[in-house]
Each structure stands twice: as C-alpha cells, then as structure tokens.
Amino acid sequence: MSARCGSIFLIGMMGAGKTTIGRLLAQAAGVEFVDCDRELEMRAGTSITTIFEVEGEEGFRRREAALLDELTQRRGIVLATGGGAVLREENRRVLRERGLVVYLQSTVDEIVRRTRRDTTRPLLQAGDPRARVEQLLREREPLYRQTAHLSFQSGSTNPKKLVKRILAHPDVVTALGIAR
C-alpha cells in the first residue's frame, strides 16, 4: 500500500462531526473512510437502536469492541468511532496503539443543535436531551482526552476548513504518509 502506513481514528461525542470530517479527511488524503457505527449496522443487519433494544447497551458495546479491534488493525484508513467507543479501556488502548487518535471536541450547545432531530441515537431518547448530553460529556471528556493524541475544536467550524487544519498538522501528515 505505498508509503501510507498509518490510520487516523476520530473520537468524540455524537454530533461532533466525526462522520462528516472523516469522509472529507479520507477523501483529501486519498484513503478509505470507515464509519464504525454504519459498519456495525451493516454487519448486524439492523440498526443500533434495535441492537440497544434487544441486547441492551452492554450487548452493543461488546459488538462495538470486537469491530473496533478488527477495524483498528487496518492500515491507511480514517475511522469514525462511535461516541461511546472510549468507554472500554481495551478500546482506548487499541485506538492509541494502532493509529493517530484525533478528538473532535464540541460544545453541549453544538451537540444538542446537531442531534435535536435525530431519533436514531438511543442514548438521547430521554426526557431532557440537553441534560443527557451534559451528563455524557462529563463522563466521557476525561476518556477522550486520555485517548487522543491530538484535539481539534469542531464546534461551528466549517468542515472543509477544519479538515485543512487537521491535514496541516505534522503528525497527521506522518500518520497518513501524505507527501507535502
């Protein structure tokens, strides 16, 4: 596979832009893009919502961990992980060891705005989605920071501008083997 030797793994809250940024980043770098949640749904033949309903969050997390273990062994990809991928210590370890982990940070306001009409996110089907986002961010923020090699604010930034900033970082250039 030419000089491209590494992979980029995007982490962050739901609605932080991992899929959007991941697609654009992979396209600009000339590598494959993989969305872990979509891959999981495709292989399971059903939605994440249904997996949560039938197997609970623990069943979903087991499936997610097995898929992450497989996907992180691929070289030369941009991988968008699920928002809760960092909850398991083993996931955090394989992400850090097998690629360059980029944390896309977003504010509570931005996450709520981006996910307010999305009925496919089981963890947001609560009475007060804003309070739920605040709680999840409080729980996950330390894990995102612990796992990430790099962090970028994804907030209200134009996705194409953010991708340019990410691609300009020397660690990203090295990880993807991009010729300058």
N, C-alpha and C positions, 0 to 999 in steps of 0.2 A: 504494500500500500504506500508507495512513495515515501516522502520524508515526514508525512503526517504520522505522528506517533502517539499522541495523547488524545484525551477526551475532555470535554467540558461538561460538568454536571451542574445544572441550575437548581437551587433550592430557594425556598421562601414560601410565604403564606399563599393560600388560594387567592387568586385575583391579583397577585403581584406582577403578573405578566410573563411567567416562565415559558408558556407555550408560544406566545407572540414573539417574545425576544429570542427564544430558542430557534424558532423557524427562520427568523431573519438572520440570526447569527450563523446558523448552519449554512444557509444559502450563500451568505457573504464569504464564508470560509471554504465553501466547496466540499462540505462534509455532510454526512447523513444526520437528520434530525429524528429523534425518537421521543415520544411523549409517553412516559411510564403509565399514566392512568389510561390513555387510549389503548396502549398495548395490552394492558391487563384486561380491559373490557373486551377487546377483540379475542383474546385467548379464552376468556371465560364464557364468551358468547352471550354476555348480559351486561347490564350497567352496574356501575359502582354502587348506585342507590340500591339495586336489588341484592348485590352481594352483602351490603350492610344489613338489609332487612332479613336475609336468610341466615347469614353466618355471623352477624354482628361485627363490630369494629375489629375485634381480635382476629376473626377469620379473614377479614380484608387485609389486616396488617401482615398476617402470615403469607398471604399470596403476594403482597407488595414486596416483602423482604426477599422471597425466593426470586421474583422477577428482577429486583434491583441487583441481586447477586449475579444473575446471568447477564443483565444489560451492562453493568459496570465492567465486565470483562472484555467488552468490545472496545476496539481501538478506533480513534478518529471519528467520534460521534459527538453531537451535542444532545444531552439528555435532560429533558424537563421532568423533574421528580414531582411526586405528589406533595402537597403541603405538609403532611404528617410523616413523610419518609424519615425525618431525623429523629423520630420518637424512639426508635430502637437503636441501641448502642452499636449493634452489629452493622446496621445500615450506615451509621455515621462513620464507622471505621472503614468500610469498603469504599464509600464515597471519597474519603480523604486519601486513602492509599492508592486508588486506581485512576484518579483523574484530578483535574483542577476544579475545585468547587467554588462556584460563584453564587453568592447570596444576593438575591434581588429583594431589597428592602422596600417596604411600602407602609404608608401610614394607615391607621384604622379607618380614617375618613375615605381614603382612596380605595381600600379593600371593600368597604361597605358599598361605595358607589359602584365599583366594578362588578360586584356579585349580587346586587339587590334584586335583579330579575331572574337570577339563576336558581332554578328549582332542582338542579341535579347534584347539589352539594349536601350530602346527608348531615354533615356537622353544622350546617347553617339553618336547618329546618327547626328553628327554635322560636319561642315567643318574641325574643328580642335579639335579632341577628347582630346588632351593634355590640351588645354586651357579650355575646358569644365570640365575636371576632376579637374583642379586647381580651377576653379570658384566654383564647387560643394563642394570641400573640404573646401574652405574658408567659405562658407555659413554654412556648416554642422559641422565643427570641434568644435565650441563652444557648439553646441547642444549635440554632442556625449559626450564631457567632462562633461557637466551638467548632463547628464542622467546616465553615467556609475558609478558603484561602484568600478570597477577595470578596468585597462587598460593593454593590452599586445601588444607589437610590433609584428605584424605578417609578416612584410616585407619578407625577403628572408629566414626566419627561416624554418627549416624542420618541417612540420606539426606535426609529431609524437613527436618531441622534445617540440614543443610549447604546445601540449596537456599535456605532462608530467609536464611542468611548471605550467600550469593552474590548473591541478589536485593537485599539491603540495601546492597550496595556501589554507590557513586555512579557508577562507570564502567560497571557493568552496566546500571544504570537508564538512563544516557545511551545506551549502545550499542543497547539494545532499545527505547528510546523509551517506557519504562514511565511512566505517569502515577502520581504519588505521591498 
